[in-house]
Structure formats: structure tokens, C-alpha cells
């Protein structure tokens, strides 16, 4: 089952410093935000190119695709993606 995951932040992986861990939230108010739609769209492209892979609720791993922008207010835009998220798990770039 796919659920909406909002991009929250990224950090270096402690075990593999050349990789990044990506964190998502189910609540848009806890997501990282951009002040313009253009910046958020650029964020979508960066995440898309990063090939973010998540542990899948269906087993194995799933690479997220089709990141989109959601307008929260006139100066607050967040990035999200639908996927088989397992709550509270980090995603890692390949």
C-alpha cells in the first residue's frame, strides 16, 4: 500500500559516509519547506536524481519516483512522494 511521504531532511549515513540517509514524515507541517514553488520543484529534481531507495512495506526495497510539490501556504511549499513507506525508517541513496 502506498502512502504519502513528505521529505523532511537528509544526513550522512554513519556507516557509509559516501551515502546519504533521507527522512520522510507523514505530516506536511513536519516537512522541510521551500519559500517558492520553483525551489521546491528543484528539490524534486534533486531527489529524483538521487535515486532514493526505501525499505518497502511490501518487502525488499523500492526506489522512489515522481516527487511532487504541495502548496501549504502562499510562501510554504513541501515535497512529497507516494510510496510503500514503513513509518520511521530512513531512506538511503544508492
N, C-alpha and C positions, 0 to 999 in steps of 0.2 A: 504494500500500500504506500503510495506516495503522499508525502506531506510537504507543506511549505516550510523551507528553512531560510531564515534571514541571515545574511553574512554579518558576523559580529566582529571578529578580528583574526589576525594571524600572528604566529610567533615561530621562532626557530625550534625545530624538533630537538629535544635534549639528547637523544641517542644518535641522531644523524643530522649534524648541524647544516649540511647542504640542502636539507629538506625543510619545508615549512608545514606547520600544522594550521589548519583553518578551523575556526569555530563558528557555529551557527546557533541561532536561537529560534524558538517558535513564536516569539513576541517581537513585533516591529519596534516597539518602544525600547527594546534592549539591543537593537541592531546598531551597527556603525551607520552613520548617516553622512550624506553629502548635501551641500547647500545649493547645488544646481543639478538639474536633470543631466546636463552634459557630463559633469563629473561622475555622476552615478553610472551613466552609460559607459564611460571609460572604465570604471570599476568592473562593470560586467565583462567587458572585453578582456581585461587583465585576468579575471577569474577563469574565463573560458579558456584562455591560452595556458593557464597554469595546470590544466588537466587535474582538477581537484577530485580525488577519489575518496569515497566514504565507505565505512563498513556498512553493508546493506542489511536492512531489516528482513530481507529475503534470503540472506546468506551470501557469503563472499563479499566482493567489493563492487561498487558502482561509481563510474565517473560521471560527475555532474555536468549537465549541458543546459543551454538555454537560460542563462541568467537573465533576469528581468528587473526593471525598476518599478518601484511602487512609490507614489507620492503620498507622504504622510501629512504634509502641510506645504504651503507655498515656498518655503525655504528649507524643507527637510525631505530628502529622498533616500530610500533604502534599497538595497539589492537583495534579491531572493532567488531561490531556485526550488522547483519541485523535485523531490527525490525520495528514495526509500530510507529516510533518516532513522537512526536509532538515537533517541534523546540522550544528550550529554556525552556524545562521543566526538572526538576530534576527527577532522578530515585531513588527509595528507596529500601534498602534491607528489606526482610521480616523477 
